């Protein structure tokens, strides 16, 4: 009887593994993925001993099979790609999920003492061709490396790194590059020397992909290396990578340069880093120069103030004048940060002498991306230079960019006006920049006017209510009578945004009286503009103000002699009906609509009837029913 019970228990314990195997063999990739994602649940059911002894062993064999299958499939890609591409993708998904799961398996195999049993399947996954799978496997290996004791690291982890670093396929060698920094600090001197030699070999590997991987991990390896070896050995690796024949390797050396420079003394930076840095800045490949420009402020901080002023200032100028637009754009986007990080002593002189002359050239750069990048940061120079120098040198630059034909350039200037306002004050701002804004607001090209209309809420937020009322509100009201419909429509839209910004009381005092005047204008288009304003304002000013201020004017316009005005009254009534209470709808809105439903013009009757039935803005039958209650 006991034997039978034992047999049944054994069968029951084997069941999760059997189910897992069946699901992993299933043709449905989603089922296979779900099975992989449930590995932790299965491991918990099995317990730590059987997880180590059976599940991990099975996963090692599985990863071997899947990786082997993928390599076989890859060799056939050129012949039957259209058939096999889905299979390859499916296998990658399964491998990726497996690599992710194994990184969290330490407690499921019995804790740090047994974590080494996870290395074989992850080692397999670190050799696959698909980059995302390799990266995830390396991420998991780095995670479980921290769980190893120093002895276990030397006994189990280092041999794996050795196998990966000397593997036949470049994929394993690229993965190895990401494991040195986690292993190095916790091993003995002899193994440390071996790791340094292995990494040096990877930096000189015949395959560019491996050298790229080494360059990308050089900085983090430098952070865990002893200072003596950093200078004597790692710097040689850095020099090799920074002068590599492949620009894709050299550009990755830029980031390594930042990390290494921050670890050296001032003298060492001048002696060892500066020559390499100058070469990278003047590199023949625009992609390397672009990376230098992109990382320039980080480099400026890492190399120290002396080198930053003596070497980087001329170099930054060079990047701003680069023949490639992408490089100029990247450098232009760093102007404010670069200038702010210059030593306070002599900063203004350096900016005026070296930076601003080039900035004035960039203002008229033929590449719009350069001007857009410049406009996003150039306003930030005002707090650095102060009132007087801003007025003298920066305002002409701002004015030119404000008149640029590219909308994004103008937007970047307008969205940063507060930085200049804080420096020179609203009074000076109104005398200098606002005339240009007014000029654009009245431009003969309607698209230019429309761009300023769209920016007006942003200007209001930047400059405040009092300033806006005095200088810019008249412009907004003038747009309501513009001869181009798109301008009138946009102007009514911004009134709601301004009311939400400044409040209903502001709208009642500053806006509504001017809008109501339009209801009596001889031009029917302006009377319609009045209705369009009501459509946007009634919700913003609330039910009480709508009843008191807007509805009487709408009632007057319902008698307008132009049919277009009258049928727009019907549309406005629906907006009003959604704001005011039901009693007011019954008292004021419904009788007016009933009258309009018998209008002599078909269009008026049509829209009045649609409003009565709630077809325009009421969402469903329930709301229509509520409307008629």
Secondary structure, 3 states (H helix, E strand, C coil): CHHHHHHHHHHHHHHHHHHHHHHHCCCCHHHHHHHHHCHHHHHHHHCHHHHHHHHHHHHHHHHHHHHHHHHHHHHCHHHHHHHHHHHHHHHHHHHHHHHHHHCCCHHHHCCHHHHHHHHHHHHHHCCCCCHHHHHHHHHHHHHHHCCCCHHHHHHHHHHHHHHHHCCCCHHHHHHHHCCHHHHHCCCCHHHHHHHHHHHHHHHCCCCHHHHHHHHHHHHHHHHCCCHHHHHHHHHHHHHHHHCCCCHHHHHHHHHHHHHHHCCCCHHHHHHHHHHHHHHHHCCCCHHHHHHHHHCHHHHHHHHCHHHHHHHHHHHHHHHHCCCCHHHHHHHHCCHHHHHHCCCCCCHHHHHHHHHHHHHHHHCCCCCHHHHHHHHHHHHHHHHHHHHHHHHHHHHHHHHHHHCCCCHHHHHHHHCCHHHHHHHHHHHHHHHHHHHHHHHHHCCCCHHHHHHHHHHHHHHHHHHCHHHHHHHCHHHHHHHCCCCCHHHHHHHHHHHHHHHHHHCHHHHHHHHHHHHHHHCCCCCHHHHHHHHHHHHHHHHHHCHHHHHHHHHHHHHHHCCCCCHHHHHHHHHHHHHHHCCCCHHHHHHHHHHHHHHHCCCCCHHHHHHHHHHHHCCCCCCCHHHHHHHHC
